Amino acid sequence: MLTSLRYLAGTAGPSGFGSRTTAEEATAGDGDLRHVTAIITGATSGIGAETARVLAKRGARLVLPARSLKAAEDARARLRDDCPGADIVVLPLDLSSLASVRRFVDRFLDLGLPLNLLVNNAGKYADRFAVSEDGVEMTFATNYLGHFLLTRLLLEKMAETARATGVEGRIVNVSSTIHSWFAGDDAVGYLDRVTRRKIPYDPTKAYALSKLANVLHTRALADRLREMNANVTANCVHPGIVRTRLIRDRDGLVTNTVFFLASKLLKTIPQAAATTCYVAVHPAVAGVSGKYFADCNEASPSRLGASSDEATKLWNFSENITAEKIQKTSTGGFRLLVQSSNADRGMALA
């Protein structure tokens, strides 16, 4: 009850910020970010777009991946209207396609840019069951697995940048309190059963599982960064309840009524982006890794989200499923199996 009252009142927590803090307020004391290069997924609308705007306003160079280069170009134009002279690169990326993720990373590395910050923000809610081109349930593939591979392929670049500059690298995974809605003790087993249609598809449970995976990924990733002795941290955030496009796409009498009744609990988009921006650049978060944040303060994930065993199990499963598949050719050699995604039919636009 006390937590709910603090949320409604916007009372500041130990960080000095609370549920009503905006992204601009959370970064007001962070100074010039012109030394920061950031990749932000899902930055063409909603929380990701506000995160991009605030970081660009502070001077950060941005790399915006998107399925639609037109949407990314439009986002860049809006950012430059608000932040004249902003340094923004757009690149094609379809997170549901592992091949597309690999091509994005190759294109980014070819640019020769440093990488200080990775914000894994993109997400989708799929009403109907579908599988990715890699045979993975679509919500899980987009919200988690694509980000897992993206992060893994960029880890060395982030560690290298941190060594060269002496500036701590940061990875921010955008999760949700909805991760706690996943009931059960076998996330990987559930994914397997739903993918093979052994159990009915439940879109809310699928979304909750993908958000739980973001939390578990953060925990396991922080451990591996420590093992690498990398000056890079990984944390995850719950942005809060906000009516972004993810929700607006499901407009209807029931959805509209629920959001009207819950309007006092909703955040504005600038408020929802605050925790991401705080964890991404605030000096108070330096050296903090493997944690879960809400309302710009450290919080507790669900029991399952705090499980080291489940985090390790998911990491091993993810490494196995994202491994490049090799097929023997008729000549006795081997070739990589590479698939094409529509998002890759474009070039870098700087």
Secondary structure, DSSP 8 states (H G I E B T S, - for coil): -HHHHHHHHT---TTS--TT--HHHHTTTS---TT-EEEETTTTSHHHHHHHHHHHHTT-EEEEEES-HHHHHHHHHHHHHHSTT--EEEEE--TT-HHHHHHHHHHHHHTT----EEEE------SS--B-TTSSBHHHIIIIIHHHHHHHHHHHHHHHHHHHH---EEEEEE--GGGGG--SS-HHHHHHHHHTTSS---HHHHHHHHHHHHHHHHHHHHHHHHHHT-SEEEEEEE------HHHHTT-SHHHHHHHHHTGGG---HHHHTHHHHHHHH-GGGTT--S-EEETTEEE---TGGG-HHHHHHHHHHHHHHHS--EEE-TTS-EEE-----GGGSS--B-
